[in-house]
Amino acid sequence: MHVGLDLSALELRTTGAGVYQRNLLAALARCPDLALTVYTPQGVPLPTSPQVTRQEMPWHPGSSGKRIALGTLLWRRRWARDRLDVLHVPIYYLPPGAPPRSVLTVYDVRFARFPETYPRARLAFMRTAVPWSLRRARHLIAISEFTKREIIDLFQLPPERISVTHLAARPAFRILANPAALAGVRAKYGLRDPFILCVGTVEPRKNLTRVVEAFARVRQGGLPHVLVLAGQTYFAAKDIMATINRLHLEPYVTLVGYVPDEDLPALYNSADLFVYPSLYEGFGIPVLEAMACGTPVVASNATSIPEVAGTAALLVDPRDVTALADAMVRALTDPDLRKWLHGAGIDRARQFSWDQTAAATVAVYRSIRAEDDA
């Protein structure tokens, strides 16, 4: 079977969608009887495989305007020439002229639930492009049961048109027994004190202002920790900085910005606690990454996160600063609880794998082709 994988929106920096796309590609390349043609921007490093043919499109990462304008003209010719059985577009919306046998991956529908978490221009585009794409695609892949329910509730689509394929922590996320490597990463980011870690883009839905407010209460209780916020800024960082300044936490909160993949496992391993009280997630892969590294987790009890964390984390109302602070203190000070969270988190992370994701994805491809062959 010949599958086209549209990675033409892939960025050089790896964030949530990029983690899915890169790891899905690597796992699909291990699937037998599958030939892949992958469409990418220019200059994006990707692993090679005999099963994968790569075609670079005439734009660079981040050139969204050029990608949308040129893509309309180029896609039809490329797909017809490549004689694809199925096209998979893992980025919310289909390009114009997508072939009838198209699969679309939907990470979440927060543009409908939380429009304030998008810049204005991006929101206007999503409100138009996503509903059209949901109707146009032959089949949808949701990355959680939560996202599937959201699609059904908001767009009244039949459940049988939507399959769920969970994500996973990457193999690099594991317990590291190299003290020198851990010390090197701590030194690189200037982390001398014990710290609480939060990983994710700096934007309103990540709930970082409440993380800072809860952290202030942790400090008031006498714990020596600092708070490390890791992730590139998307928008609305001013609110977080204002909260830090208002609570006089400047010496105790560090925004380290985007952390490359090679440093993240050591950062998780070095943290005493990982906190992730996001208001809205389609999956929440940092939760699994922290668990795979053996780091105790305090996370939100909302949206997809309970589906991901199971019973292996302390889950709290993300809008309740007191509950969040209390859970953080418990996870930092109760040795029996810490030991349990460590073991339960590792066990939970092992229940997810990219090979399972790929197998479920290939099953979608085959079902589409079987429908037309019947």
N, C-alpha and C positions, 0 to 999 in steps of 0.2 A: 504494500500500500504506500502511495506517495502522498506525504503530508507537507503542506506549506506552513511554516511557523513565522508569523509576522512579528519580528522583534525590532521593527524599524523605529520605535520610540525609545529604545534602550538607551540609558544614560551611562556615562563612565562611572559615576558614583553609584554604589549599590544601596538602594532603599527597598521598601517592601515589595513593590511590583517587580523590581529588578532581581531580588532574591528568588522570587517565584519563577521568573522567566529563565534565568541562567540555570537554575537547578532542575527545572523541568526539562530543558534542552539536554542537559547532561544525562538525565535519567532516561529520556526518550531514546537517546543515542545507544543505549544498552538494550533496547527492546528488539527482539528478533523480527524479521520480516517487515521492517519499517524503514522506508527511505525518507529523509527529511531534506527539504529545501528551506533554508533559513534566510530571511530578508532582514538586513541589519543596516544601521547607519555606518558611515565610513569611520574607520579607526577604532572600533570597539574591540578589545581583545576577548576572544572566546576560544575555548578548547576545540581542537579538531577531532574528527572521527571519520572513518571510511563511510559511515552511513549518512553523513551530513554534507550537503552542498551549500556553500554560503554565497549569497549574492548581496553585495554592498549597494545600497541605494545612494543617489546623488545628493546626500545631505549629511551633516555631521550631528553628533549628539546635541540635544538641546535646541535644534533648529525646527521648532514645532510648526511655525508658519510656513516655512519652505517645505517641510514634510507633508503638510496637509495640501498645499497648493500643487506641488509636483506629483504627489501620490495619486491624485485624482486622474492625472493624465497617464501615469506609468503603470498602475496596478493591472488594469484590464489586459494590456499586452503581455505583461510578465506571467500572469496566471494562465492565460490561454496558451502561451508558449510552453510553460512548464508542465501542463497537463496534470494538474493536481487532482487527487481524489477528494481531499478535504483541505480547507484552509482554516487554520486556528489563529485567532487574533486575541492575544492575552492582555488586552489593554482597554476594557470598558466599551469601546465603540468601534464599529466596522468602518473601514475605508469605503468611500463611494465606489460602487461597482463591484462590491465583493461577490464572489460566486455563490450560487444557491446553497452549496454544501459548505457552510461556514459555521465554525464554532467560536463562541465568544466567552472569554473568562471575565467574570464580574467579581471584583474584590469586595465591594460594599456599595451601598446606595446612599451614602451620607450627603450627597448633593441635594437629596430630597428631604432627608431627616434633619440634617444640620447644615443648612445653606450658609450659615455664618462662618463655617470653617473653610470656606473657599474664597479666594480673591474674586472680585466681581466679574471680571472678564472670563475667567475659567468657569465660574458657575453658570454664566449664560450659555457657554458652549456645551457644558455637560447636560444642561436641561433640555437642549435640543438633540444632541448627538446620541445620548445614551438611550432614551426611550425609543427612538427610531431603530437603533441597533438591536435592542432587545426584541423588537417585533420582527426584524429582518433576519436575524441569525436562525439557522436551522436548529441549533441546540446551544444551551447555555451551561457553562461550568461555574458553579459558586464554590468559594473556598471554605465555606462552613455551612452547616445547617441553618445557622442564624441568617446568613446572607440569602440563602434560598428562601426562607420565610419572608424576608424583607421584599424580595423581588415579587413573590406571589401576592403579598398584601398590597404593595404600592402600585403594581402594574397589571394585576389580575391575569397573570400568565399561568397556564396549566402546569402543575407540578412535574408531569412527565417530560416536559421540555427542559428540565433543569437537573443536572447531576452535581453531586458534591464530591470534591476531591480535596482532602485536607493537605496542609503543607507540613513541613518538618524542619527540625534544626539540621544544619549542615554538619558533616562529619568533623569539621575542625572544632566544633563546639563540644568540648568534653573537659573532663578534669585534667588539668595540666600539672605535672609533677616536676616542673623545672623552675626552681626558685629564682634563678638568674633571669629567665625570660620574663617572669612576673615582675621582678624588680625593675627590669629594663623598661617595661611599659609604664609602670607607675612613675618612674623617673621622667619618661618622655612627656607625660601629662602633668607633672609637678604634683603628684599625689603622695603626700607623706603621712597624712593621718588616716585612720580607718574611715571607710566611706560607704555611703549608700549610693547606689547607681540607678539612674533612669535613662533608658535608651529610646530614642524616637525623634522624629522631626519636631522642631520647635514650632508648634501651631496650637490653636485653641483647643482642639478636641483631645490633645494629650493631657490636658488638665494640669499643666505644670504649675500654675499659680497656687492651686490647692496643695500640690506636692510641697511647694516651698512653705506654705502656711503650716502644714502638718510637720514639716521638718523643724520649723521654729519651736514647736511644742516638744519635739524630741530633744532639741538642744536645751530647752528649759528644764528638762528632766535630768540633766547632768551628763548625758552621754557625749563622748568626745568626737563623734563622727562629723564628717563634712558631707555635703550633697554634691554629687557629680551628675550634671545633665549633659548627655552625649547625643548629638544629632545636629544635622544642618538646619539652619533657620529657613522656615517656609514663609510664615508671616506672623504678625502680632507678637513679636518678641518683646516689644516695649512694655506690655502688661506684666510680663515675668520680671523684667528688670525693675519695674516700679515696685512690685511686691518685695523683691529682695531688698531694695533700698528702704522701703517703709518699715520693714522688720529688722533693719540694721544687720543683715546677714551677709554683707559683702565679703567678709573674710572666710565665710564658711560654705559658700555656694560657688561652684566652678562650672562654667559653661565651656566645655572643651571643643564644641563644634563637631563636625563630621569626623567619625573615627573609621579609618579604613578596615576592611575585613580582617587583615592580618593582625590587627591589634585587639579586635573585639573579644576573642576568647580569653585572652589574658586579663582584660579589663573585667569581664564577668567573674573570672576566677578570683580576682583580687578583692572584689566587693564583699562586704559583710552581709549586704542585703540588696535585692533588686526590687524596685517598686514601679508599678505600672498601672496606675488608676485611670486609664483612658476612658473618656466618655463614650467613644464609639469606635469599634474595630470590626473589620470584616473577618479577621483571624487573630492577629496578635502574636506574630512569630517571635518577638523578643522574649516572651514568656517561656517558650520552649527552649530558646537558646540559653537563657539563664538557668533553667532547670537542668539542661544537659551538662552544664558546667558545675552543677552541685550547689548553686547559690540559692538560698532561701528566697521565696517570692511572696510579696504582698501585691495584690492586683485587684482590679475592678470586678465587681460581681455583675456587670452589665454586658449587654450585647453578646459577642462571640466568646468572650474571655472564659467564662465558666466551661464552655464546650472544649476549650483548649486545655485549660489548667486542670480540669477535673477536681479531685479533692486534694491535689498536691500543692496547693498554695493557700494562703490566707486571703479570702475574698471579702471585699468591703464595698459599701456604697461609695462610689467615687465622688459624690457631692458632699459627703459627710467628713469634714476635716478632722473632727474629734475621733471618729472611728478609724480613719486612716492613720492618725498619729498613734493611737493605742495599738493598732496592729503592728506598726513599725517597731514600737518599743518592745512588744512581746517577742517579735521575731529576732530582735537583737539581744534580748536579755535572758530568754528562757532556753537553757542548753538542751533540754529534752525536746522542746519544740523545734529548735534549730536542727538537731540530729534527724528528727522525723522528716522535716521539710527537705533536707538534703537528700535522703534516700528516696522519698516519695517522688521528688522532682525528677531524679535520674530515671526512675522506673517509668514515669509518665512520658518523658521525652522519647524513650525507646519505643513507645507504642506508635510513633509516627515515622514514616520514612519516605524519601523521594521516589524510591522504586514503587511503593504502593501508589503514590500520586500518579506516576507515569502509567502504571498498569490500568488504573481507573480512567485515565485520560484516553489511552489507546482503546479501551472498551467503548468510549463515546464515539471515537472515529469509526470503529468497525460497525457500530450500530447504525450510523448514518449511511455508510456505504451499503449495508445489508438492506436498509429500507428501499434504496433505489434499485438494488439488484433483484429484489423480490418480484 
